[in-house]
Amino acid sequence: MGYIRFILFTLVCPVLMSASSCVPGGNAGYLRRTTSAANNHIMLVRETPPTFGFLRLNALATHYPDLAVFIRAGGLPRFLAETNKSGNRYLILYYPSSRRAFACRSGTGDPRQVEFSGPYPITDNELKTLRKLEDGGVPTPAAQES
């Protein structure tokens, strides 16, 4: 069963990211169950093996079609930061190789619509923090959901 899930996440999810849910238990349920783990965290987005950030980003891209279009056009970010405040979801998509980040927010009237801004330059301090995350130097939410 674990092998089948691994194949599903690594081969099928990227293709179906905007067409269907690739997360355990359905998209809406997964988003609700993992919001507290994602809130106020920077998450590594790695497809293989799939990280919590990758799974979360896939679920968000399924919920917000404009986010899926943005990712298809610009590629997967290396990191995803998320916070929720006053019913709005705020995301930062980090692309450290180009030292750029993009902001994304929900709550623009349509519950499935998001707005983007950027690019913003990634500062030296931010880049240092991102490198520590990638090297495992800073704790992040668990990559697996039970």
C-alpha positions as CSV (number, residue, x, y, z in Angstrom):
1,M,0.0,0.0,0.0
2,G,2.8,2.4,0.9
3,Y,4.5,1.7,-2.5
4,I,1.3,2.5,-4.4
5,R,0.8,5.8,-2.4
6,F,4.5,6.7,-3.2
7,I,3.9,6.0,-7.0
8,L,0.6,8.0,-6.8
9,F,2.3,11.1,-5.3
10,T,5.5,11.0,-7.4
11,L,4.1,10.2,-10.8
12,V,0.4,11.1,-10.9
13,C,0.1,14.2,-8.7
14,P,2.1,16.6,-10.8
15,V,0.1,15.8,-13.9
16,L,-3.3,16.0,-12.1
17,M,-2.4,18.9,-9.7
18,S,-5.2,21.2,-10.9
19,A,-7.6,18.5,-12.1
20,S,-8.2,16.5,-8.9
21,S,-7.1,16.0,-5.4
22,C,-3.8,14.1,-4.8
23,V,-3.9,14.2,-1.1
24,P,-5.1,11.6,1.4
25,G,-8.7,12.0,2.4
26,G,-9.7,14.5,-0.2
27,N,-8.6,18.1,-0.8
28,A,-10.9,20.0,1.5
29,G,-10.4,17.6,4.4
30,Y,-6.7,17.6,3.9
31,L,-6.5,21.4,3.9
32,R,-8.6,21.6,7.1
33,R,-6.6,18.9,8.9
34,T,-3.2,20.4,8.0
35,T,-3.8,24.1,8.3
36,S,-2.5,24.3,11.9
37,A,0.7,22.4,11.0
38,A,1.2,24.8,8.0
39,N,0.3,28.0,9.7
40,N,3.2,30.4,10.3
41,H,5.7,27.9,8.9
42,I,8.1,27.9,5.9
43,M,7.9,24.5,4.2
44,L,10.3,22.8,1.9
45,V,8.6,21.9,-1.4
46,R,10.2,18.8,-2.8
47,E,8.4,16.4,-5.2
48,T,10.6,13.3,-4.5
49,P,10.2,12.1,-1.8
50,P,7.1,14.3,-1.4
51,T,7.5,16.7,1.5
52,F,4.7,18.2,3.6
53,G,5.2,21.5,1.7
54,F,4.7,19.7,-1.7
55,L,1.6,17.9,-0.5
56,R,0.2,21.1,1.0
57,L,1.0,23.1,-2.2
58,N,-0.7,20.5,-4.3
59,A,-3.8,20.7,-2.2
60,L,-3.8,24.5,-2.3
61,A,-3.3,24.5,-6.1
62,T,-6.3,22.2,-6.4
63,H,-8.4,24.5,-4.2
64,Y,-7.2,27.7,-5.9
65,P,-7.0,27.2,-9.7
66,D,-5.1,30.4,-10.2
67,L,-2.3,29.1,-8.0
68,A,-2.1,26.0,-10.2
69,V,-1.8,28.1,-13.3
70,F,0.9,30.2,-11.6
71,I,2.9,27.1,-10.6
72,R,2.6,25.6,-14.1
73,A,3.9,28.8,-15.6
74,G,6.7,29.5,-13.1
75,G,7.5,26.1,-11.8
76,L,7.4,24.7,-8.3
77,P,8.8,27.0,-5.6
78,R,11.5,25.6,-3.4
79,F,9.7,26.8,-0.3
80,L,6.2,27.7,0.7
81,A,5.3,29.9,3.7
82,E,1.8,30.1,4.9
83,T,-0.2,32.1,7.4
84,N,-3.9,32.5,8.0
85,K,-5.5,35.7,9.4
86,S,-9.0,37.0,9.5
87,G,-10.3,34.4,7.2
88,N,-7.6,35.1,4.6
89,R,-4.8,32.7,3.6
90,Y,-1.4,34.3,2.8
91,L,1.3,32.4,1.0
92,I,4.8,33.3,0.0
93,L,6.3,31.2,-2.8
94,Y,10.2,31.3,-2.6
95,Y,12.4,30.7,-5.6
96,P,15.9,30.9,-4.0
97,S,17.8,30.0,-7.2
98,S,16.6,33.3,-8.8
99,R,16.4,35.0,-5.4
100,R,12.8,35.9,-5.9
101,A,9.6,35.4,-4.0
102,F,5.9,36.0,-4.8
103,A,3.1,36.7,-2.4
104,C,-0.3,35.2,-2.8
105,R,-3.5,35.9,-0.8
106,S,-7.0,34.6,-0.7
107,G,-10.1,36.3,0.5
108,T,-10.7,38.5,-2.6
109,G,-14.4,37.9,-2.7
110,D,-14.5,34.6,-4.6
111,P,-13.4,31.9,-2.1
112,R,-11.5,30.0,-4.8
113,Q,-9.7,33.1,-6.2
114,V,-6.2,34.4,-5.1
115,E,-4.2,37.5,-5.9
116,F,-0.5,37.6,-6.6
117,S,2.1,40.3,-6.1
118,G,5.9,40.3,-6.7
119,P,8.4,39.3,-7.5
120,Y,10.2,40.5,-4.4
121,P,13.9,40.1,-3.9
122,I,15.0,37.4,-1.3
123,T,17.3,39.1,1.2
124,D,20.6,37.6,2.4
125,N,19.1,36.8,5.8
126,E,16.1,35.1,4.2
127,L,18.4,33.1,1.9
128,K,20.4,32.0,4.9
129,T,17.2,30.8,6.7
130,L,16.0,28.9,3.6
131,R,19.4,27.2,3.3
132,K,19.2,26.1,6.9
133,L,15.7,24.7,6.3
134,E,16.9,22.8,3.3
135,D,19.9,21.4,5.3
136,G,17.6,20.3,8.1
137,G,18.9,22.9,10.6
138,V,15.4,24.3,11.4
139,P,12.5,22.2,12.5
140,T,9.5,22.0,10.1
141,P,6.1,20.3,10.4
142,A,6.0,16.6,10.0
143,A,6.1,15.5,6.4
144,Q,3.7,12.6,7.0
145,E,0.1,12.8,8.1
146,S,-1.3,9.9,10.2
